Amino acid sequence: MSSMNCGKSFYLSRKTEFLDELNTIAGLRHKNLVQLQGWCVEKGELLLVYDFMPNGSLDKMLYKEPERGKLLSWSHRQNIALGLASVLVYLHQECEQRVIHRDIKAGNILLDGNFNPRLGDFGLAKLMDHDKGPVSTLTAGTMGYLAPEYLQYGKATDKTDVFSYGVVVLEVACGRRPIEREGYKMLNLIDWVWGLHSEGKVIEAADKRLNGEFEEEKMRKLLILGLSCANPDSAERPSMRRVLQILNNEAAPLAVPKVKPTLTFSSDLPLPLTIEDIVSEADQESMCKIKID
């Protein structure tokens, strides 16, 4: 029998949440998904049991100090971007029912012994028929990864997953969190990379810890792809199918405007959170749940 994880990353406190996640992932099969082995009861709590992933989560691997372990190489980072794109194509287009994950983030991506990515934690996922519109619900997810229209209207679509994917791609390329404190200032990763792009210096966003050990054109391509996916305008974001084609050199990279687009929402409802709120939430590693009327 293979080793297994039975950890808090997959812990669900309520029976209904547990059953929802179990039903969502029971029929999913993809090499870049964590493989469900079963479930167990530990100290009165329900837990899902997955294959053991020896390299832990992407965020732990990406942000640990180099002297405390192996730094993710450029080839590993490329493979993570590619594998995550592949599994999202599967979830969005190839399943019998479309699956919107709603919580794509570095902490929910596990790495196997060869540093292949495995997407997990489907506690917030929603099943949708392919011909149905977006899911309107409580806005739920992790700060720094949420698309602006999702924060505004609470409607989850494949394009909200694409936005989150774009943030993860920028994390992988830059080695920086979506929102960080720099002294008294707060740094938004998307804004920072877009600012460098507008100056024609996007390559300067590459993770300095790599010491230049990457292919510059491919790094630039990955950074631009991350920006195209994290475009504030959902209509301008590519599908995950197009993303996968770009990564496989089967389609040309998308053009990204030099200036980050700004959005005007038609609703009188203001954006629910300021950047200060987001940073406060991110510091607490908490989930965002906002009622949308």
N, C-alpha and C positions, 0 to 999 in steps of 0.2 A: 504494500500500500504506500502511496506517495505521502510525503509530509504535507501538513495542512496548516493553514492559518485559522485561528478562531479569535480574532482580535476586535478591539473596540472600533476600528474603522468601519466595521460592518454591523455594529451593534444597533439594534432598534428597540426602543423602549416600549413601544406599544404593539399589541398583537396585530392591529389592522395594518400598521406600517410594515410589519414583518411579512404579513401575507401578501401585501401589495408588491413588495420587492421580490418575494419568492415567485409570485405569479409572473412578474415581468421578465425575470431572467431565466426561468425554468426552461424555456424553449429556445434560448439564444445559443448559437454556436459560431464562434469565430476565434481564430488563433490569437487575436489581440484583445480578447475578453478574459477576465478571470474565470476560471472553471469552477462552477458550483459543485461541491461534493455532497452536500446535505445540510442538515441543521442540528442544533443541539440546544439543551437547556443547561445553563450554568448559573448556579446560585439564584434560581428562579427567573432568569432572564433568557429570552430567546436570542440565539445567535446563528448567523449563517456561517457555514464552513467552506472555505475555498482552498485550492492548492496553495502550498507555501511558496511565497515569492522571496527568494534569498536576498535580493537587493533592495527590498523594502519599497517605499514610495518615491516617486520622482522628486518631490520637494525635499525629502530628507537627503537624497543623493545629490541633488543639484546645489543645495546650499550648505552642505557640510564643509568644514575647513579642509583644504587639501592635505594637511598633515595628519588629519584624522581618518583618511581613507582615500580611495581612488577617485580622481576627478573624472566626471563624464567626458569622454573624448568626443571629438567632432563627429566621428563616424557613428558613435552611439546616439548623439543628438539628432543626426539626420535620420537614423533608423526610428527613433521615437516619434518624430514628426510624421514620418511615412506610415508607421504602424497605427498611430492614432487616427490619421486620415482614413486609412483603410477600414478600420472598425466603425467609424462614423458613417462612411458610405453604406456599410452593411446595415447599420441601425436605421438610417434615414430612408434608404431606397430598396434594400434587398430583403428585408424581413416581410413576413406576411402582413403584419401591422407595423407601421412606422413607429419608431421609438425615439422620443425626445428625451435626452438624458437629463438636462437642466442643471447639472452640477459638475460640469467638466472643469477640472482644476488639477494642478500638479499633485495635490494630496490624494486624489482618487485614481491616479495612474501608478500601477505597480510595475516593478521591473523584475523579470525572471533572471535566471542564472547567466543568461547571455545579454542582459540589459534590453531585452525585447519588452515593449510596453504592453500592459494588460489593463484595460479600462475596467474599473469596478465601481462599487457603491451606487446601486440603482434605486436607492430609497426615495429619490425625488422624480424618477423617470415617469413618463406618461406614454401610454400606448395610444396611437391614433390610426384611423383608417387612412389610406393613402389619398383619398379624395376629400378628406375633411379639412377644415380650416384650423387655425391655431387654438391651443388650449388656453382658456381664460381661467385663472386660478389665483391663489395666493402667490405673490412673487416670492420665490424660494430659491436659494442658491448661496453662493459665497461672494462676498464683496471683492471687487476688483475684477471679477470675471463676468459680471452681469451686463448684458447689452442695454443701451439706454432706453430703447423702446420697451424692453421687458420691465425695467424699473418703472417706466411711465404708465404702462397699460396692463401689465401682468399677464401678457399673452405669450406663451412659449411656442416657438416654431423651430424648424430646422436651422433657420438663420440665427436664432439666439444661441444655439449650440456652436454654430460657425464662429460667432464672436468669441465665445469662450475658448474655442480651439485656437483662434488667433492670438489670444493673450498667452496661452500655454506655449505656442511657438515662439513668441517674443521672449518669454522666460527662458526657454531652452537655448535660444541664440545669445541672449544677453547675460544670463546668469543673475538676473535681478527679479525681485518679486513685483507683482502687479502694482502695489502701492507700498512705498517705503518712506521712512523719515530720513531726512538728511539735515541734521542739526535742527533748526527751527522750521525748516521747510519740508513740504510733503511732495514727493515725486510720484507722478503717475507714469507708469512705464510706457503706455501708448503715446502720451503727449511727448515724453522725452525722445522716444525713437522717431516720432513724426517730426519733431523739431530738427533733429539731425538730418532727416531725409530732406526737409525743406531747404537745408543749407548745402545739400549735395554731399553730406558726410555720414550717410547712414551706416557705413561699415564701421564707424567708430563706436557703434552700439554693441559690437561683438564682445563677448565675455573676455575680459582682459586676462583671466586666469588660464585661458587657452594658449597664451603667449604666441599668438599668431599662427598656431598650428591648425590651420583650416584652409580650405580653398576659398579665396576671397570672393569669386563670382558666385559660388554656391551659397556662401554666407549672406551675401547681398540679396540673392534670390529668396532665401529663407526669411530674412527680415522684411522684405517687401511683401512676401506672401502673408506674413503675420499681420502687417498693416492692412492689407486688402481684406483679410478676414475680420479684423477689428474695426473696420470702417463704421463710424457712427450711423451712416445711412444703410439700413438693412438691404435696400434694393440694390446696392452696389457691391454687396458681399457675394463671393462666388459660392456655388454649391460645393459640398464636400466631394462630389464626383469630379468637378473641375479642379479642385485643390489637388486631388490624387493624381490627376492627369498632369498637372504642372510639376509635381514632385517627381513623376516618372518620365519627365521630358516628353510627354505626349501632347502637351498644349503649351502655348506661349504664356509667360507670366503676365499678370494683369497690370495695367497702368495704375499707379497710385498718385493722386493729386499732391502737389507740393505742399499745399496748405490743408491741414486737417479740416474736413467738412464740419459745419455746425448745423444743428437741427432745430427746427421750430415746430413744437407740438401744437396741434390744433385744440387739444383739450385745455380747459382752464386749470386742470390739476397740475400743480408744480411738480418738478422732479422731487421725489420723496426725500432724497438724502443729499447733503452737501459733501464736499470732499473731506471736510473735518469729520462728518459722521462716518464716512466710509473708512477712514483711517482708524477711527476709534473702534469700529466693528472689526476691522482686520486685526488690530492689536489683540482683541479678545478671541480671535479665531472663531467667531460666532456666525450663525446663519442669519440671513436677512429674510424676514417674512413680513410682507406689507399688504394690508388689505386694499384691494382695488375695487372701487364701487362702479 
